[in-house]
């Protein structure tokens, strides 16, 4: 058999050395910890810019330490960190890729299931080197490798690990690498690294995945996997035990759009209605959710947001492993999408006193080639050999629905400086936003006394922090029944398109029912809403589809507004979040079509309106 030569970075070499030396041990019954030395401590997070800066990064990335990604990637964690900082990376099929702008932070979230097993399978000294799985993963035949990939995914879906691949001591030795590599690449003030892993629960091939993010180098001795349990409640126990042992740790729910209605269900894992204890545990452990990633957007869906003209953005409903579309009841839209979760959380809080879905907004890539590729005009696919060329992505993409995959998103965190402590604090207080890959910078504050000309005043950010709350905050109680006012601004990505509009999305609950409404509060080009219908004229479209080009002759580089809720009910619980839209630009698949000099596919949009979503600001009559 012909074997492909695989180049490995220093991280993999370290892993191989550790794996070779590892000894058998049982799975620990409770977490133990590793602690960074005092010399590795970062500067005090309270210093820096008091008005805070926006830092952009990826909280969801896989390397070839994830066994499914090993089919697709040569990149190990060391490679991924270097790429995120701007260095070029060679993909398995020989394509060189490089970010146009480095990231500010990165969490490598390799699957805890079979973590690092690929390195053992490729080690000629390992007894597993000649196994059927190892040979399949080395095959030059993409179909053979893809079949091996799906066999691994099937193990995870069924929560039935192969005994020969599940030695806890092997996983412990691999896991030790993550704090070491995070330390090596951490550059306070310039680039931040987070130790993390992905818990890959997928009962019935429905996505219940969570990313577990640590705020320091003190982590348990082994990650928690879906082989340990597929129940989120058991993951929370792991997280809570880790905190008791001194770790600072939170979980982020993945894209709910392919969860079959299970991600934001109205019951616990045993089918019981959510009570106060469950709601409190979930809210304390799962502090954010992914609003977009490579497998589509999870804000909302056209079937449940008929009055939202932008609801169909990057829709992806292909079920994991089965690779077939989810529709109707199988989609479970009312308990799969973020906006509905926010509304249902208010309804549950009204009943039991706690909100399980008081979550912040983030985004990520879920790239399986060790590389974040957020720019539409610089996207080369997430699936290695399966989507290595424009032809494979949009002409013959039968393997992985490659033409439907998006370029992924970025998380924005407002923080006083780029350090692990400062960014993690911003993540926990939910002063975060997600974008579809662009670097739009939205500011969003709520208060009771903001003046109508606030955003035009010098130093308004300082005033907003002093007199109000930022995204992720809760409006303080007030005896008066006047409506809250929100100060909003957005700056365009300097390397991307102008802005179309700023919208406020409001959700509320009353008498056991939930409602939502979208308000256009800032529009480019002097447009106004129709006084009868409330509809806003489209911003226009300058895209030349044949050449995949556009003009910034429409839209605005910056928008701002001070908006008071005209429909405020002081007795109703509510949330507000901001959505900022760019003018239309070519989708990545349109750039690919232009390279091939063919027409874009008709089953995906030729143009898109990139966007950003902020974490909500909350209101409750009893707060």
Protein Blocks (a to p, Z undefined) as FASTA:
>chain_A
ZZddddddfklmmmmmmmmmpccddddfbdcdddddfklpccdfkgcjfkopaddddfbd
cdfkbmklmmmpcbdfklmmmmmnopacddfkopacddfbdcfbdcddddfehghklmmm
mmmkbmklmpmklmmmmpcblklmmmmmmmmmmmmmnopacfklmcfklmmmmmmmmmmm
mmmmpcghjaccdddddddddehhiafbdcdddfbfbdcfbdcdfklpccfklmmmmmmm
mmmnopacddddddfklnnommmccbdfkopacdfklmmmmmmmmmbdcfbdfkopfkbc
fklmmmlmklmgoiafbdehklpacehjlnommlmbfklmmmmmmmmmmmnopafklccd
dddekpaehpacfbfklcgbjnljmlmbfklmmmmmmlnommmpcebiadddddfbdcfk
lmmmmmmnopacddehiacdcdddddfkbcfklmmpghklmmmmmmmccehiacdddfbf
cdcdddddddddfklccdfbdcddddddeehiacdddddfbdghhiacdfklopacdebj
cbdfklopadfkgcjfbdcdddddfkbcfkbccdddddddddddddfklmmmmmnopacd
fkbcfbdcdddddddddddfkZZ
